[in-house]
Amino acid sequence: MSDTVRSVAIIGAGLAGANVAAGLRSHGYAGHVTLVGSESHLPYERPPLTKDVLAGVMAVDQTAVHPAEFYQDNEIELVLGEPVDALDLSERSVVLARGRRLRADRVVLCTGVSPRRLGVPGEDLEGVHSVRDREDSQALRNAAERGDPIVVIGEGFIGTEVASTLARQGCDVTVLMGRDLPVQPVLGADAGAWLAQQHRVNGVRLRPSTPPRAIIGTSSVQGVELADGSVVPASAVVVGIGSIPSGQSLASDAGITTRDGVVVDGVGRSSVPEVFATGDLARFPTSSYGEIRVEHWQHAIQHAQVVAAAIVGVEQAPYAGVPWVWTEQFGRRWEIAGLPQRGTDVVRRGDPDSDEGALWAFTNDSRVVAAVALGRRRELRAVLRSLEGPVSLMTPQFVDESVDVRRALVAEAW
Ligand SMILES: Cc1cc2nc3c(=O)[nH]c(=O)nc-3n(C[C@H](O)[C@H](O)[C@H](O)COP(=O)(O)OP(=O)(O)OC[C@H]3O[C@@H](n4cnc5c(N)ncnc54)[C@H](O)[C@@H]3O)c2cc1C
């Protein structure tokens, strides 16, 4: 295959796709760029779908990553509302669902993830929602406006954000949790217990370790049946039990290595050098955490830029890829840096009941592997920077609020 890259096809017109396209142009790439997406909308941001859009304080059109003129001005061809069905590597083309073929010297896969299915009877009844796209958020908002009692299944980021947003609108919300505490193991027991209390104080009924047995109703949902046969009444159900890579078969059918995502190297290149993957779909190597896949907003932007630079041949250091994510619940902002689930010990600095909030550090053998912050942005940033650098050890000074958090983290001596 020649090294001249005359055309790039980006598959998946979401956050990562839009950023790859923009990144190519910002690096001066002058070839043809096509962004193909199965949704009919311009690429948009998903975080507001469980926050301000669901709360009705942000119009869904405000979520666009770039306005329409951006794509015109930068000569980025948009093919929207048309999924890609296959990659034909021997012909250097991607095959659209309606049979059209697009020629491409490089292909970037950024098809994201899809909601995991619950696998119980009644899942396809009217009134059962997941929250992945604009239409999901709008449908749930309509249900909330009707005053329907709502059952949320799943206590991760999506489930607890939905519960928080809806409870603040005065909705009747019950959360059926798979575990005892919300957002586990990410928040850890102490922060998780504090968040659970916030939900309860704000009127959310949390039902720990209560998996559903079925969703019941005739044509539309009427309730959720539990293992003991009891039924929690509901006119709307939200299923938020995690995601699975979407569009992965495009890669595996073309002989590209996949392993819960498309496996890529430090610059996003797959096992077939002309094909890259980024965003939620990519499984990439890190020095701190091994091979990971990250479903976070910031990663979709930063990794997409690494991929764009790699396509135009810019020399760059391998992507550090320390995960960072935020969530907003009951007017408070949480941020998580690193992978708390890799920690064995947790130490807290500050008091979550105070206006300043708290910072939890997760360590393994005194090495800091992650932090969770309620408020305390500046301190979280300091830990994030330390996670991006050499290994940091936590000293007992961490809990002493008179000591700057940066002084409580010391680089490991070699
Ligand atoms: C409701 C919600 C709230 C979130 N909140 C936060 C948050 O608070 N903080 C945070 O850090 N992250 C959050 N995220 C995660 C963040 O939005 C994602 O990490 C980010 O959108 C990933 O970008 P992406 O481009 O990889 O995938 P996406 O933005 O999902 O885009 C993938 C696109 O590919 C399309 N596609 C799939 N298959 C095909 C195909 N065969 N052909 C063509 N197109 C295809 C899809 O339809 C989709 O439009 C949230 C996600 C959701 C769903």
The ligand as a Tripos MOL2 file, in Angstrom:
@<TRIPOS>MOLECULE
LIG
   53    58     1     0     0
SMALL
NO_CHARGES

@<TRIPOS>ATOM
      1 C1        -25.7370    9.7460   28.5810 C.3       1 LIG1
      2 C2        -24.2400    9.8360   28.6430 C.ar      1 LIG1
      3 C3        -23.6340   10.6770   29.5660 C.ar      1 LIG1
      4 C4        -22.2430   10.7520   29.6270 C.ar      1 LIG1
      5 N1        -21.6760   11.5770   30.5670 N.ar      1 LIG1
      6 C5        -20.3380   11.6370   30.6560 C.ar      1 LIG1
      7 C6        -19.7210   12.4720   31.6360 C.ar      1 LIG1
      8 O1        -20.3960   13.1230   32.4350 O.2       1 LIG1
      9 N2        -18.3790   12.5210   31.6780 N.ar      1 LIG1
     10 C7        -17.5970   11.7940   30.8170 C.ar      1 LIG1
     11 O2        -16.3700   11.8700   30.9070 O.2       1 LIG1
     12 N3        -18.1540   10.9970   29.8730 N.ar      1 LIG1
     13 C8        -19.4910   10.9020   29.7770 C.ar      1 LIG1
     14 N4        -20.0670   10.1020   28.8270 N.ar      1 LIG1
     15 C9        -19.1900    9.3330   27.8960 C.3       1 LIG1
     16 C10       -18.8280   10.1330   26.6400 C.3       1 LIG1
     17 O3        -19.9680   10.7360   26.1030 O.3       1 LIG1
     18 C11       -18.2130    9.1620   25.6370 C.3       1 LIG1
     19 O4        -17.0080    8.7100   26.2020 O.3       1 LIG1
     20 C12       -17.9620    9.7840   24.2700 C.3       1 LIG1
     21 O5        -19.1660   10.1590   23.6640 O.3       1 LIG1
     22 C13       -17.2490    8.7800   23.3830 C.3       1 LIG1
     23 O6        -17.1090    9.2910   22.0900 O.3       1 LIG1
     24 P1        -17.0660    8.3020   20.8330 P.3       1 LIG1
     25 O7        -16.9500    9.1890   19.6460 O.co2     1 LIG1
     26 O8        -16.1060    7.2190   21.0720 O.co2     1 LIG1
     27 O9        -18.5000    7.6060   20.8280 O.3       1 LIG1
     28 P2        -19.8950    8.2680   20.5210 P.3       1 LIG1
     29 O10       -19.9380    9.6820   20.9180 O.co2     1 LIG1
     30 O11       -20.9020    7.3390   21.1250 O.co2     1 LIG1
     31 O12       -20.0300    8.2000   18.9330 O.3       1 LIG1
     32 C14       -20.0540    6.9850   18.2280 C.3       1 LIG1
     33 C15       -20.9340    7.1960   17.0160 C.3       1 LIG1
     34 O13       -20.7250    6.1190   16.1030 O.3       1 LIG1
     35 C16       -21.9650    5.7870   15.5260 C.3       1 LIG1
     36 N5        -21.8920    4.4450   14.9480 N.ar      1 LIG1
     37 C17       -21.9420    3.2590   15.5930 C.ar      1 LIG1
     38 N6        -21.8320    2.2430   14.7060 N.ar      1 LIG1
     39 C18       -21.7090    2.8110   13.4870 C.ar      1 LIG1
     40 C19       -21.5540    2.2730   12.1560 C.ar      1 LIG1
     41 N7        -21.5020    0.9580   11.8980 N.pl3     1 LIG1
     42 N8        -21.4660    3.1480   11.1330 N.ar      1 LIG1
     43 C20       -21.4970    4.4990   11.3560 C.ar      1 LIG1
     44 N9        -21.6540    5.0420   12.5700 N.ar      1 LIG1
     45 C21       -21.7390    4.1950   13.6220 C.ar      1 LIG1
     46 C22       -22.9050    5.9050   16.6940 C.3       1 LIG1
     47 O14       -24.2460    5.9920   16.2610 O.3       1 LIG1
     48 C23       -22.4130    7.1860   17.3370 C.3       1 LIG1
     49 O15       -23.0350    8.3050   16.7920 O.3       1 LIG1
     50 C24       -21.4500    9.9790   28.7520 C.ar      1 LIG1
     51 C25       -22.0660    9.1140   27.8330 C.ar      1 LIG1
     52 C26       -23.4490    9.0380   27.7800 C.ar      1 LIG1
     53 C27       -24.1030    8.0970   26.7960 C.3       1 LIG1
@<TRIPOS>BOND
     1     1     2 1
     2     2     3 ar
     3     2    52 ar
     4     3     4 ar
     5     4     5 ar
     6     4    50 ar
     7     5     6 ar
     8     6     7 ar
     9     6    13 1
    10     7     8 2
    11     7     9 ar
    12     9    10 ar
    13    10    11 2
    14    10    12 ar
    15    12    13 ar
    16    13    14 ar
    17    14    15 1
    18    14    50 ar
    19    15    16 1
    20    16    17 1
    21    16    18 1
    22    18    19 1
    23    18    20 1
    24    20    21 1
    25    20    22 1
    26    22    23 1
    27    23    24 1
    28    24    25 2
    29    24    26 1
    30    24    27 1
    31    27    28 1
    32    28    29 2
    33    28    30 1
    34    28    31 1
    35    31    32 1
    36    32    33 1
    37    33    34 1
    38    33    48 1
    39    34    35 1
    40    35    36 1
    41    35    46 1
    42    36    37 ar
    43    36    45 ar
    44    37    38 ar
    45    38    39 ar
    46    39    40 ar
    47    39    45 ar
    48    40    41 1
    49    40    42 ar
    50    42    43 ar
    51    43    44 ar
    52    44    45 ar
    53    46    47 1
    54    46    48 1
    55    48    49 1
    56    50    51 ar
    57    51    52 ar
    58    52    53 1
@<TRIPOS>SUBSTRUCTURE
     1 LIG1         1 GROUP 0 **** ****
